[in-house]
């Protein structure tokens, strides 16, 4: 199982950040794409590619609204020129990137069309103009210019035929998005927490969708976002994980209805989280939403505690068929000395257990 690290996209620290991650033994880094909260994702990824030899790189995640599919595919294919087969594209409906534009997440139908378009571009295929209808639709038809000739379809002209294939993965929580991802993506990344029964529910939902679409249910990969803080003091680990955990647990109750199997206590926590969530304190430990999480919920939904405990929980996910875990570590606002201990514990006690 591969372990990736999730980071915010800041070009000025991207290079040393990637160098440290590669030296520590992380398999990859995923960068956020939230234009109002951090810098440009693809610029950060380019800096990381230039600074590393082994580290895999990708967006976690971009969305169908702020970037046209041709633009996303072009950026990914450009990164391939620097990083070769180390590139992947992570896509989701959009959360903070759209909230800071006054918008809710994109529809599931738009997401699925977007994923299909991005994959077509990355495969070197033409995309019919009729299959687009994204942000380009706000401009007039090119025919109004009266030129002698214009393209009759859209494709990445600069893509080399021998370029490595770039996999596309979709962040998924609810059954509709999981099903759309199962039909259209290379990999599903579940935002369902770290409990195996919730991830198994997501995997069976995906398999059912693939069977219904006439696709082989065994030919798609599964990954998961997991909030994880390895620390010898469990209470300290819980305190550091809380802010980021609110963001990912909220995805399971985004529209007020809890997705996936939960008991009654967990349901109540998620419903309180939904009502209390303040996007102005997104991912922060000092937010009102962080206070809604109970120790029991944190222990179940995330992975916190000593290194051997974290390794055991991760191995349980590997055993059910999770091929990749994107780790969300200590949250914004955490005590720096405790964060340093957590980073050392992950490096020395967790990453080594999953070394290639």
Secondary structure as UniProt FT lines:
FT   STRAND          2..7
FT   HELIX           11..24
FT   STRAND          28..31
FT   TURN            35..37
FT   HELIX           41..51
FT   STRAND          56..59
FT   STRAND          62..63
FT   TURN            64..66
FT   HELIX           69..83
FT   HELIX           84..86
FT   STRAND          87..92
FT   HELIX           96..99
FT   TURN            100..102
FT   HELIX           108..122
FT   TURN            123..124
FT   HELIX           129..131
FT   HELIX           135..138
FT   HELIX           142..145
FT   TURN            157..158
FT   TURN            161..162
FT   STRAND          167..172
FT   HELIX           175..184
FT   STRAND          187..190
FT   HELIX           196..212
FT   TURN            213..214
FT   TURN            217..218
FT   STRAND          221..230
FT   HELIX           234..250
FT   HELIX           251..253
FT   TURN            254..255
FT   HELIX           264..276
FT   HELIX           279..281
FT   TURN            282..283
FT   TURN            285..286
FT   HELIX           289..292
FT   HELIX           295..301
FT   STRAND          303..305
FT   HELIX           307..319
FT   TURN            320..321
FT   STRAND          324..328
FT   HELIX           336..345
FT   HELIX           346..350
FT   HELIX           351..354
//
